[in-house]
Amino acid sequence: MKKLLVAIFLLTAAFSFAQQKYALVIGNGNYANITKLNNPVNDANDMEAALKGLGFTVDKVLNGNLSQMENGITNLKNRLKGAKNSYGFFFYAGHGVQSNGENYLIPVDANIQSESFLRRQSLGVQEMLDELNDAGNELNVVVLDACRDNPFPWKRSGSRGLQVVGNQPADSIIVYATSAGSTAADGTGRNGLFTSHLLNNLKQPGLEVAEVFRLTMGDVVRASNSQQRPAVYNQFAGLAYLGSKPQTATAQPQQPAPKPAPAPTVQPAARVETPAPANMVRINGGTFTMGSPANESERRDNEIQHQVTVSGFYMGKYEVTQKEYKKVMGTNPSHFKGDNLPVEQVSWYDAIEYCNKRSQKEGLTPAYTINKNQSDPNNKSNDDKLKWTVTWNKNANGYRLPTEAEWEYACRAGTTTPFSTGNNITTGQANYFVFIPYNNNAKGKNLETTTVGSFAPNAWGLYDMHGNVWEWCWDWYDYYSSKAQTDPVGAVTGTYRVERGGSLFDNGQDLRSANRVGADPSFSFAGIGFRLVRSL
């Protein structure tokens, strides 16, 4: 009997501390007195299915009146209030308008004859946020696909889309389908443009919530030819996974982690007889353990440890600067301007072209053959315009991007810890995103890239391998083999290309040596740049 009571207690405790997840989705499209919308009901139905697949308990309101919308908010608040460690998710698709700096979500039966009556006949976004904040739970995510033109005849000139929430609660993430004061496309297919890409990224396993919205932002920008830019306002200082957390190697007993290899005996460039090219370091070949151990904090299940042998190569001491990029390409696409800041807002294709053009200017053999008139059958990207065929001549001595294995080998510089700086990293060692307490709320630091070389180099003389900007690699993004490999070049096909190193927009754990993400090769963003490599 005593054993039975203990078992019941343990089961009860485990249930009590399990992550509880509750959601409310609202889709309003069949408006009685203003323009009808085609996709919000589909958006809500599909979002319900996606969230249920992530373990959420979901309430849904379709073509709701004000009372139904308010009741849904109250029910969500009460559920969250009963589980302090819970995640809340609110999704709205439909008409939304701004007035006097406030945002309002419009019920389908609203008959708002004057702006003066707007507050009484619609759901105020700030009131909804205040209700969720009163729940006191761990995290609330609010997604508003409501940034369309004001449909009312009394709309004020210039009143487009929604405004940034003036009083965002702590421990919340608010996402707009487009930036403040802009409008979003309802979409011509089953879903709105923003929601269709959000649904795709919610289905990717093991993504942290900030990564879900970062990828969605890039997809929407690309699909809209930069006409629509989602906006994310994050006041959540922790890490959260809307689905299950990434699996660790302990969940894969058939693939036990190999014993760590001894640190390779690689010397800095200054100790090598053959001089390296200007601003490059010679990295001697060696064998290392790629990936992360099962007990590494925030590891993902695509970081399975395996032995990799890498041949020697030259690598740039610094990320390519804006001055260097403009000298070769004639333009500077960067958001943060400065000659010695890393170039950013460059796609993978931009980086490939830079490598070839710089090689030609310096009399080197270009590493890549680029055919812009022929689609690459291995590229599964939805961006037909940029399905170029790119092949790599491995015997060329020109500039190129590192392989993913070369990048991690160089980043680790002989270490086996999460960072080349040890088990932890600080803002005195890399440029990344941190939250600073301010008036009892979480306020992000002023985001900007830093001059290359602002922080101490790793043991092999490489700067900014952690943080500042993500760095493109050659490889297609996919799970890599757990078998020992020599000079791997990644999957033969894919949708995304690998990025490594983390950026000024990411938290410290995203800067880990083993952390890997992928993005469409045509995607560009203020947090993505690249670093050069040359073969010996």
N, C-alpha and C positions, 0 to 999 in steps of 0.2 A: 504494500500500500504506500509506504514511504517513497519507494522508487517511482511509483505512478504519480504521486503528488509532485515530485521533483520534475518529472518529464512534462507534466502539465504546466508547471511554472515556467520551464525553459521555453516551451512552445508559445506560451502567452507573452513572455518577454520578447521573443524573437518577432512575434506579430506586432507588438507595440512599437518596436523600434524600426520596423520595415518602412521603407520610403513610401509614403502615401501620395498619390497623384490624382488630382481632380481637375476637370476641365468643363468649361461652358463654351459652346460654339453657337454662333448666331449667323444665319444667312437670310438677309432681307432683299428680295428682288421684285416681288409682285406688288409694287406700290400702287395705291389707288388714285393718288392725286398728283404725282410727279412721275418722271421718267422711270419706266421699268428697267430692271437690270437682268441680264441673261444668266450670269454665272454664280451669284452668291449662294443660291440653294445648293448647287453642285459643290461649291467650295466648302460649305458647311458639312455636307454629307461625307465628302472625301476626307475632310479634316477629322471628323468624328472617327472614321475608320482608321486613319493613321495614328491618332492618339490612343485609341483602344489597343492598337497593335504595340504601342509603347508602354502599356500597362496602366493607362489613365481610366478612371471612371468618368464618363462623359455625359453631360446633359446637353440637349440640343434644342434650339428654338428656330423654327423655320417660318419666315414671313410673320414675324412677331409684332404684336402691338406693344405699347409702352409698359403695360402691366406685366405681360409675359417676360419682357426683357428685364424688368426690375426684379421680378420673382426669381429669375434665373441667377441674377447677381447675388441675391440674398441667400439662395440655396448653396451657391458656390462658397460664399463667405462662411456659412455655418459649417460646411464640411471641412474647410481649411482650418477653422477655429478649433475643431475637435482633434486636430493632429498637427502639433506645432512644427514637426519636421517635414511637413507636406509641401509639395509643389503645386502651385495653381497655374492654370493656363486658360486665358480668355482669348477667343478668336472671334472677330467680327468682320463680315463682308456685307457691304451694302452702302447706301448713301450716308455720307457724313459731311457736316459743314462746320465752319468756324464763324464765330461772332464775338467781337470785342476780346479777342485773344483766347476764347474758350472753344472747345471742340464738342460737337454734339452728334450722336448717332441717331438716325431717323427711323422710327417705327413705320411699318408699311401703311398704316391707316392715318398717318399724320396729315392734317389739313391746316398747315401753318400759313395764315394769311398775311402775317406781318412778322418781322424780325423780333418784335416785342414779345410775341407768343412762343418763340422758339424754346425757351427754357422750360415752359410748362408742358410741351408736347413731345419732347425728345429726351434721350438719355445723355446726360452730361458725362463726358469722359472723366473729368476730374472727380465728380461724385462717385463714379464707378471705382476709380483708383482708391479713393478714400475708404470705401467699403472694404475692398480687398486688403488694404493696409491694416484695417482694424482687426483682421483675422490673426495677425501676428505670426504667420507661418514663415517657413524658411525662404521661399522664393515664389514670386509671381511673375509670369510672362504674359504680356499683353500684346496681341498682334492685331493691328488695325489695317485691313485692306479696304479703306473707306475714303481714299484720297481722290475723289472725283470732283468734277466741277459742281459748284453749288447749283442745285436744280430749281431753286425758287426764283420767281420773277422779281422779288424784292432784293435780290443779292446785291451787295455793295461792289463797286468797281474794284477789281484786283483781289477779291476774296476767293482765292483758289485753294483747293485741298484743305489740309488740316494744319494747325499750328503745333509747335513743340509744347508739350505739357509744361506748365510753369512750375508746378510743385510735384516733382516725381518722388514717390515714396522710396525709402531705402529698400534694399533687397528686392528690387524689381528690374525687369528688362522690358522696355517698351519699344516695339518695332512698328514702323510705318512702311506701307508698301512703296512709298516714294518720299523724297525729302520735303521738308516743310514748305508750304506755299506752292507745291506742285501737284499735278494730277497724275493718276495712275490709270493704266489701261484695264478696261473690264475684260479684255481678252476675246479672241474670236473662236476659241475652242471650248472645251468643257469647263475649264477653270480660268480665273483671272491670271494675268501674266505672273504677278508676284506669287500668288498662292500655288500655281502649278510648280514653280521651282522650289518653293518651301516644302511642298509635299515630297518631292524627289529627295531632298536632303534630309528630311525627317526619317526616311527609310534607310539611310546609310547607317550601319551599325557602329556603335562605339564612339560617336561624335559628342564632344562636349557642347553644351548649348550655345556658347559664343561661336564655336566653329560652324554650327548649323547655319546661323544667320550670316556669318562671314561668307560662306560658300554661296548662300542664296543671293546675297547682295551682288556678288560677282556674276552669277548666272543671269540675273535680271538686267544688270548693266550691259552685259554682252548681247543678250537677246533683244534688247531695245535700242541697240546702237547708241548707248549712253544717254538716251532720252528719259529713262526712268532710273532713279537711283534710290533704293530703299535706305531708310535711316534707322539706326539702332542706337538706343540710349540705355546704357547699362549702368545700373546702380547696385549691382550684385558683386560682392568682392570675392566670392568663393568659386568653386568649380561644381558644375551640376550636369548630369546626364539625363535627358528626358526619357531615354530608354534605359537599357541595362548598361552598367559601366563596362569598359573594355575588359575582356577576359584576360586572365593571366595564364602563364604557362602551366600552372597547376591544374587548369581545366583541360589540359591536353597531355595526359600522362603518356600517350604514345610518342610524344616528342620531348623527352627530358632535355633540359638545358645542358649543353656540353660544358665540360670543365673549361674555365677561362684559360686562354692561351697566355703564355708569358708576354709581357710588354715588348713590342718590337724594338729592336735597337736601331732607331732612326735618329740621325743627327740633324741639328739646324743647319741652314744653308751655309753659315759662316765656317762650318767645320768640313765642308765638302770641297774637294779640290776643284771640280768643274764649276765655274761661276754660273749662277742662275741669271736669267734675264732680269732686266730692271724691274724692281718692285714685285719680284716673285721669289718664292722660297722653293728650294729643291726638297722634295719629300722622298726619301728612300723607301723602297718597297719593304713589305713585311706582312705578317699574319696577325690578325686581331679577331676578337669576338664582336661581331656586328649584332645589333639589337640590344635589348635590355633584359635584366634578370626579372624573375617573377615578383620579387618583392620591391621593385622600383616604383616609387609613388607616381601615380597617374600614368603608368605605362599603358599601352594599347595592345590589343591582341595581334596587331600586324608587326610587332617588334620581336618576333621569335628569334632567339639567339642562335647563331651559327658561325662557323669559322670561315673567314674570308682571307684570301691572300691577294694582295694588291701589288702591282708593279710600280716602280718609281715614276714620279711625274713632277712637274713644276706647278705651283699654285700661287695665285695672286695673294700678296700680303693683305690687300685690302679689297673690299667690294668695289666694283667699277664706279668711278666717280662721275658726277655730272659733267665736269670739264672734259674728262676722257671720252665720254659718250658723245658729247656735242662735237668734239674735234673730228670724230669719225663719221657720225650720222648727220651732223648739221642741225640737229634739233635737240631740245631738252624737254622731255615730256613730264618731268618731275613735278610733284605737288609742292614739296618743300624745296625751295630754291637755294643753291649755294654750290660754288665750283667744287668744293671738297666734301660735299655731302654725297652719300651714295645715290646713284641714279635710281629712280623708282618709277612706278607706273609704266613698266616695260613688260610686254608679254614674253612668253618663251620664244616665239617666233622673232621678236625684236632682238632678243639676246643672241639667237642663232645668227641673224643677219650681221649684228655687230661683230661677232667673232670672225666671220668671213671677211668683212670689209676691212677690219683692222689687220688681219693677216695679209691681205693683198697690199695694203698701204706699207707694210713693213717687209714686203718681199718674201713672205712665208707661204707655204702651200695651205690653202683653206682646208679646214677639217671637214666641212659639210658641203654636200651637193644639194641644192634647193631647187625643186621644180614647182613653181607656183601654178602651173597650168595643168597639173595632174593630181587627182585626189589620192591620198595615201590610203590603201585598203585596210591598213592596220589601225588607222585613226578612227575611233568610234564617236568622235565629237559630233554634236549637233550643228556645229558652225561650219556649214558647207563652204563658205567664202574662204576660210583659212585652212582647209584640208590640204595642205601642201605635202608633197613628198620630200622628206628630209632624210638623207643617208649620211652615214659617218665613215669617212676614210680614216681608218685607225693608223695608217702609216704616215699621215700628214703631220707636219711639224707646226701647223698653225694653231691659233687660239681656239679653245672649245670650252664647253661646260663640263664640270666634273661629273663622273658617274656618281650615283648615290653612295656606293661603297667607298669611292675615293673621298667623297665629302666627309662621311662619318669617320673614316680612318684619320683624315687630317684634323678634323674637329677634336677628336679624342686626344690626339697627340700622345698616345701611349697610356692614357688613363682608362680606367674601367668604371669610374663613378658616373652619376647622372650628368654631370657637367665637367668640362675640362678643368674647372675651378674647384672641383671636389663634389661633396654631396649637396651643396647648396650654391646659390649664386645671388649676388646683391646688385643694387643699382649703382654701386661703385665699380662693378665689373662688367656691366652690359647695359644697353638701352632697351628697356621693356616697360610694359604698362603696370603701374601700381596705383592703388587707391590710397588717398590721403584723407584721414578723418577731418571733417569740416562741419562745425555746427551740428554734430550728432548725425550727419549724413555722410555717405561715401562720395567723395569728389575725386575724379580722375586728375592726374597731373597734366600739365600742359604737354600735349603730344607733338613731338617733332623729332626728325632724325638728327643724329649727331655726326659731326665730322669724322670721317673714317680715321681709325687709329686713336680715338679719344680714350680708349680703355687699354689696359695692359694686354699684350698678346698672349696666346697660349704657349706651351713649351716649345713649339716648333716655329714660332715667329709669325703666326697668323692672327690678324686682328678681326674683331667683330664676328667671329664664327657663331657666337651666341647673340641674338638680338639685332637691333637696328632695322634690318629688312630681311625678309625671307630671301633665300637664294635658290634660283632655278637649278635643277640638275637635268642630266640627259634623259634619265629613265622614265618609262611609263610607270604610273602609280599602280601597284598591285601588291598582293601578299608575296613576299619572297620565300624562296626555298629554305628549309631547315638544314639542308645538306651543305657540306663544305664546298666552297666555290673558289675559283681563281678568276680575278678580273671580271666579275659579273657586270652586265650592262642592262639588267632589268628585263621586264616582260617584253615580249615581241609585239604586243598589241595593247591598246588601252584607250581610255577617254581622257585621263588627266596625266599631266607630267608632275614629277616630284618636286616639292619645295622643302628646304631644310633650314633650320636655325632659329625660327621664330622672329618676331619683329617688335617694333615699338608699340604695336597695338595688342600684343599678347602678354599673358601673365608669365611669371617666371618658369613654371613647369613646362610651358610650351617651348622653352629654349633648350630642353634636354638634348644631349648628343644623339640619342636614338629616336627622338620624335620625328615623325614623317607625316606630311600631308600632301594632297594633290590638288591641282587646279587645271582647268581647261587651258591648253597652250596659248589660246588667244586672249586669255584674261590678263588684265593689267590693273594695278592697285597701288596706292601710295605706300604700301608695306611690302612690296616685292621688288627685288633687284637681282643682281647676280655677281658671280666671281669667276675669274678666268683660270683656265688650266691649259698647260701645254704638255704633250707627251715628250718623254726623254728621247 
